[in-house]
Amino acid sequence: MELFDALPAPIRTAINDAGFEFVPRFAAKLLARGVSADRAAEIIRETDLRLMRKGGAA
């Protein structure tokens, strides 16, 4: 929970709005690689949409 609370607001919102459960560690890894908070949130939303289309299979 501490990791989630430490994430930027756009990422927390994207994780909360996602239909599938995303672990905060996924976003933390994106940020560690130099991805901006807005882009990381976009990646989470795109991944969630892709998972929904495939019925939950990655």
C-alpha positions as CSV (number, residue, x, y, z in Angstrom):
1,M,0.0,0.0,0.0
2,E,2.9,2.4,0.7
3,L,4.2,1.9,-2.8
4,F,0.7,2.7,-4.3
5,D,0.5,5.9,-2.1
6,A,3.9,7.0,-3.3
7,L,2.9,6.8,-7.0
8,P,2.0,10.0,-8.9
9,A,-1.7,10.8,-9.0
10,P,-2.2,10.0,-12.8
11,I,-0.9,6.5,-12.2
12,R,-3.0,5.9,-9.1
13,T,-6.1,7.0,-11.0
14,A,-5.2,4.7,-14.0
15,I,-4.7,1.7,-11.6
16,N,-8.0,2.5,-9.8
17,D,-10.0,2.8,-13.0
18,A,-8.6,-0.3,-14.6
19,G,-10.9,-3.3,-15.0
20,F,-8.0,-5.7,-14.1
21,E,-5.8,-5.5,-11.0
22,F,-2.4,-3.9,-11.7
23,V,0.2,-4.2,-9.0
24,P,1.9,-0.9,-8.1
25,R,5.3,-2.5,-8.8
26,F,4.4,-2.5,-12.5
27,A,4.1,1.3,-12.5
28,A,7.2,1.7,-10.3
29,K,9.3,-0.3,-12.8
30,L,8.0,1.9,-15.6
31,L,9.0,5.0,-13.7
32,A,12.4,3.5,-12.8
33,R,13.0,3.1,-16.6
34,G,12.5,6.8,-17.1
35,V,8.9,6.7,-18.4
36,S,6.9,9.8,-17.4
37,A,4.0,9.5,-15.0
38,D,1.5,10.5,-17.8
39,R,3.0,7.9,-20.2
40,A,3.0,5.2,-17.5
41,A,-0.7,5.9,-16.8
42,E,-1.4,5.7,-20.6
43,I,0.4,2.4,-20.8
44,I,-1.7,1.0,-17.9
45,R,-4.9,2.1,-19.6
46,E,-3.8,0.6,-23.0
47,T,-2.8,-2.6,-21.3
48,D,-6.1,-2.8,-19.5
49,L,-8.0,-2.2,-22.7
50,R,-6.0,-5.0,-24.5
51,L,-6.7,-7.4,-21.6
52,M,-10.4,-6.6,-21.7
53,R,-10.5,-7.4,-25.5
54,K,-8.7,-10.7,-24.9
55,G,-10.9,-11.7,-22.0
56,G,-8.2,-11.3,-19.4
57,A,-5.5,-13.3,-21.1
58,A,-2.2,-11.3,-21.6
